[in-house]
Amino acid sequence: MKYLDVTMSQPRWMLHPMQEFIRDGDHVDYEELQAWTGMASERPVEYVLFYVEADREPYEAALDDVDSIRWYDLTPVDDDSFYVYLCQETRTEDVSWRQAFADLNVAPVPPVVYDSDASFHMTLVGTGADLQAMLSALPEAIDVTVEAIGEYDRRHAPVVGDLTDRQLEAVETAAELGFYEVPREAGVAEVAAALDCADSTASTLLQEAEARVMRRLVGRYSRTL
């Protein structure tokens, strides 16, 4: 089973009004689509669950202005974050690109994360042939960037999905040896010996891995980016 990490950017005419709200304003710090049902192209309505970090009042006012949204339920988490569960009519603009998934054995893996420019990141799983067919079937108007592709294994993805196999091996080895214990039980030299590489190579692997993990954590959980 293969996976595909992609970033998609749609032209303005294809954007959902809430995507336009994200792109054109500065009220939303983070938004992800966590769950959905009824989003196949033949369904007239769909139900979706979002987690959002944003200014609540402007966001809710924007929801109220979207004609395709039949109803929504907003559940606060704290002053700056909330969940939104909503029912909306399936838009023709969305059918035009979802059709690429409709007849293939391709499954999206939540969450789908939206950027401030209204592009979104998603992971899909399926056979290599189906994933390639899906990419080929997407409308030319959508700009697609393939971030990663390979054998599917999401055991570490929530935190270390950006690491190379060698970087992950270095971090796992360092953790087993006690490199991250307080006080530290092993140094770079011991990690390097276990990896059968030079001290400088082990140090670089660990630093690069730590930098990627920290960037991912900050990007996922911080509202101050």
Protein Blocks (a to p, Z undefined) as FASTA:
>chain_A
ZZddddddddfklpcfklmmmmmmckbfbdcdfbdehkafkbmbdcddddddddfklmmm
mmmmmmklmbdcdddfblmbccddddddddfklmmmmmmmmmpccdcdddddddfkopac
ddddddfklmmmmmmmpcfklccddfbgcdddfklmmmmmmpcfklmmmmmmmmmnopmp
ccdfbdfklmmmmnopafklmmmmmmmmmmmmmmmmmmmmpckZZ
